Amino acid sequence: MDAALRAEDRDPATLRRTVGMDADRPGDLAGVIDAYERLGIDDLIIRLAPGTRDALDRLASALGSRGH
């Protein structure tokens, strides 16, 4: 993507990068979020499935454990 932007004389920093992901499996959700951040993703859209209070609590816990 960066090369394509540079080829068009556009600064890659001017492009916001957004990724959507499903948070429907147990696992290291905080680690996955951190990995996307390391890749330079600006916005992460997280779909909680099932859309339950427990899933929302799991997301809140993952975000809280990141220390940002």
C-alpha positions as CSV (number, residue, x, y, z in Angstrom):
1,M,0.0,0.0,0.0
2,D,2.8,2.4,0.9
3,A,4.5,1.8,-2.5
4,A,1.2,2.5,-4.3
5,L,0.6,5.7,-2.5
6,R,4.2,6.9,-3.1
7,A,3.8,6.1,-6.8
8,E,0.9,8.6,-6.8
9,D,2.9,11.2,-4.9
10,R,0.8,10.7,-1.8
11,D,2.3,10.5,1.7
12,P,1.4,7.1,3.2
13,A,0.9,8.8,6.6
14,T,-2.1,10.5,5.1
15,L,-4.0,7.3,4.8
16,R,-6.0,5.9,7.8
17,R,-5.9,2.2,7.9
18,T,-9.0,0.4,9.3
19,V,-9.4,-3.3,9.9
20,G,-12.5,-5.3,11.0
21,M,-12.2,-8.4,13.1
22,D,-14.4,-10.9,14.9
23,A,-13.9,-11.4,18.6
24,D,-15.9,-14.6,18.8
25,R,-13.2,-17.0,20.1
26,P,-11.5,-17.1,23.4
27,G,-7.9,-16.2,23.2
28,D,-5.4,-13.4,23.6
29,L,-7.6,-10.5,22.4
30,A,-5.2,-7.9,23.8
31,G,-2.4,-9.5,21.9
32,V,-4.3,-9.4,18.7
33,I,-5.2,-5.8,19.2
34,D,-1.5,-5.0,19.9
35,A,-0.5,-6.9,16.8
36,Y,-2.8,-4.7,14.6
37,E,-1.4,-1.6,16.3
38,R,2.2,-2.8,15.5
39,L,1.1,-3.2,11.8
40,G,0.1,0.5,11.8
41,I,-3.6,0.0,11.9
42,D,-5.3,3.3,13.0
43,D,-8.8,2.0,13.6
44,L,-10.0,-1.4,14.6
45,I,-13.6,-2.4,14.3
46,I,-14.4,-5.3,16.6
47,R,-17.5,-7.4,16.2
48,L,-18.5,-9.1,19.3
49,A,-20.1,-12.5,18.8
50,P,-22.2,-13.3,20.6
51,G,-23.2,-9.8,21.5
52,T,-23.5,-10.5,25.2
53,R,-22.4,-8.7,28.3
54,D,-19.7,-11.3,28.8
55,A,-18.3,-10.6,25.4
56,L,-18.3,-6.8,26.1
57,D,-16.6,-7.5,29.5
58,R,-13.9,-9.6,27.7
59,L,-13.2,-6.7,25.3
60,A,-13.1,-4.2,28.1
61,S,-10.7,-6.4,30.0
62,A,-8.5,-6.8,27.0
63,L,-8.4,-3.1,26.3
64,G,-7.7,-2.4,30.0
65,S,-4.8,-4.8,30.1
66,R,-3.0,-3.1,27.2
67,G,-1.8,-0.1,29.4
68,H,-2.7,2.6,26.8
